[in-house]
């Protein structure tokens, strides 16, 4: 990166954005930490950013030549919101864009998949990160982690389907390389942990590492959809339907895979689920 350039991290206070910001600043990279509060993050100066308020986008982009993109939370059609910003970013001198998508969303698919499809047309240098389900969903502030703490249960519509759970720290490590390596990936990267686990498997690990009983209780698609609406009152019902549908796809085997992306990109293996839980066990007791 040149001396006058910066990385704009959208969602800098979020699960991956905060970790990415800390990693980049530790490497001496100039970062603009974009978020609704304009709070500084890990020593990076904050800048106000709201996907739904284009008036602040010009200031956020000023001085940035690379951008990390986290789609607006809860948006079922993020392309309509994101594409005008991406066009403005290109005009402002951004040359590399790294998009956080999902392993469940191929290029041209729904939601962020539509942004994925046009990213190579807008930027000469790009990458799309397609991580599997975050380990932090079971140890942080997600609805699953809350139910583990409150009742010792994980409730999903995934049945016995398996997931290559990935630590957000590993996602941030891949993102940092995608933003700072001399050559951009110019491809999509499916990011997983080292093993695929069912939620029953995950519950067993949680029980062993926390010393409290945790079980997986299967729900139907309809039950999961309704639970998301009930437990997350700010979640649009249409987005709850999408998430419940992803659970149903897991039950059919859609996420039963692992990749070598973390080790290939960063040079070290991804963190395993048991190690992650051991490091975060105190939050679940």
N, C-alpha and C positions, 0 to 999 in steps of 0.2 A: 504494500500500500504506500502511496505517496504521502509526504508530510502533511499536506493540506486536506487529505481525504478523511472520511469518517464512515463508520457503519451505523446506520439507523436501525435500531432494534425495536420493532413494533411489538407491543405486549411485553415490555421489559420487566414488569413486575410479576409476570405469569410464571407458570411452572417451568417452561423451557427458556423463556426470555430472560428471567432473572439469572438462571445458571449460565446462559450464553453471555450475558453482559459481564458477569463476574469473571468468566474465563477470558474474554477478550481484553478486559481492562488489565487483568493480571499479565497478559502478554504484551501490554504496552500499546494496544490498539485504541485509537480514539473512537469512542462510542457516544452516540446520542440515544439516551434511554427514553423511548416514547411510550407514554401512557396517559390515561385520563387525568391523573393527578399531577403530572409533570414532576414527580418526585425523583430525586437523584437515586441511582441504583448502583451499588458496589463501586462508588467513586465516579460513576459516569453521570454527567449532568442530565437532568430530566428535561424533557420537552413535551408539552401538551399535545396529545394525539387522540382523536376520536374518529373512527371510521365514518361516523354519521355526521361529522361536522367538517366539511372540506375547507372551511375558512382557515383552519390551523395547519393544513397540509403543507403549504409552501414553506412555512417556518421550520417545520419538522424536517423537510427535505434539504434545506439549505446546508451546503457543505458536505452532503453525504454522496458517496459514489457507490455504496453497497447497502443493501437493505435486507433485513430478515423479516419475513411476513407471517404473522399469525392472523388467520381469518377472524372476522368479527364473531364473537361467541354467540351461539344460538341461531345464527343465520343459516337458513336452509338453502338460500340462493346467494352465496357471498360474491359471486362473480359480478353481479350488478352493482355491488357496493365497491368492490376492489378494483375493477378495471379502470375506471376514471382516474383513480389514484396512481395506478401503475403507468398509465399513459403520461400523467404529469411527472412521475418520477423519471421516466426515460427522458422527457424534455428537459428536466432539471439537471441531468448529467449522471444519473444512476446508471451504472454499466453492468452491475451484477445483482441478481435477486435470488434469494433462497426462500422458498415457500415451505411452510409447515403444513402438510396435508395428513393423510392417514393411509395405512396399509390397506384399508378397505375401499379406498377411492382411487381407481385407475385414471389415467389421463382421459379426459372427455367424459368421465363419469359424473355423478351428481355432486353437488356442493363444491368443495375445493377442487374436484376433478376438472371442472370447467375452467378454473383459473390455471391449473396445471397445463391444460391443453394449449393455452395461448401464451404462456410464459416464454417459450423459445422464440416466438414471433416478436416479442417486445424487447427482449434483452439478448445481447450476444453471449453473455455469461450468465449461467443460471444453474439451479439445482432444485429439485423437489424432494423433501424429506417425507417419507411415508412410514412413520413409526407404527409399531403395533401398540397394544394397549399399555398405558403407563403403569409401572409398579406403584407409583405414587397414588393412583386411584384407590389402592388398598391400604395406604398408610398415611395419607395427607388429609385433605379437606373434602374429598369427593363423597358423594352419597354412599358409596360402598364402605369407605373408611368410617363414616359416621355410624353406619349400622353395625359395623364390627365392634366399635367402641360401646355402642348403646345396648346391643342385644346379642353380640357374638354371632351374627349371621351375615352372610353375603347373599343377596337376592338378585338373581339374574334369570334371563330367558335363554341362557346358553346351553342348557342341558349338560351333556358330558363333553362338549366341544372344547378343544384346547386352543390356547393363545400363547404366542411368543412374547410374554410380558417383557417390557424394556424399561430400564431406569432412565429417567429424564436427564440425568447427568451424562449418560452416553449419547442421548439425542443432541444435547448441547455440544458435546465434543465433536460430533460429526458436523454439526452446523458451523462450528468455528472453523473447521478445516475447509468446508465449502465456501466460506466467506473470505478466508485469508490465504489459501493456497494460491500459488502463482497461476495455476490453471484451474478454472472452474470445473466441477464435475460434468456439467452440460448433460445431465441425465437425471432420472429419478432413482432414489435410494431407499429401498425397503429396509427399515431399521428394526431389529428385534433383539431380544435377549438370547442367551445361549440354549434355552430349552423351552419347549411348548408344554404348558400346564393347563389342566382343566381348573375351573374355580374350586372344585372339590380338592384337587391337589394343592392349590394355593391355600385353602382353608387349613389343610393338614399342616403345612409349613408354618402358617401363622400360629396355630395351636402349639406346635412344638417350640417355637422361638419366643412366644410371649408368655407361655405358661397358663393361658386361659383357653377355654374351649371355643373354637370357631368352626362353624359349619356352613356349607353351601345349601341354600334352599331354592330349588328350581321354581320359576314362575312361568306362566304362559306369556306369549307376546302381549296380550291385552293387559294382563296383570302388571307386566313390567312398564308398559306405556303409562298406565294409570298411576303407578307408583312414582314415576319420574315427575309427572305433573303435580302430584300431591307433595312430594318431598322437595321439589325445586320449583316453588311457585312462580319464579320469574322466567322459567323455561317455557318458550312457546310450545303449544301442544303439537304443532307440526314437527318441531325438532325432537320432541319426546318420541314421536312415531319413528323418526329416523333412527334414533338410538336403540329403540326396542327392536327395530328391524335388523340392526347390526348384530344384536345378541342372537337373533334367530339365524343369521348367516353363520355365526360362530358355531351354533349347534349343528349346522350342516357341514362343518369342517373348513370354512372359508379362511380361518386364521391359523390353521394347524401347520405351522412352518417356522423355520428359523433361517436366518441369513448370516453371512460372514461380514456384513457391511461395517460394523463397528471396528472389528479387528483390521479389516482391509484398509479402512480410511484412516484410523487413528493409530494403528500399530499395536493396540492392546486389546485383549478380549473383553467382551461386554460383561457387566456385573450380573451375577446370578440372583435369582429371586430370594433365596435363603440369605445370602449376604446382605441384600437390601433390607429385608425384614429385621435381621439381627441389628442393623445399624439404626433402625427406626422403631424397635420394639417398644420403647418407653412411651411413644405417642399412642399406643394402642391398649395400654394397660389401664 
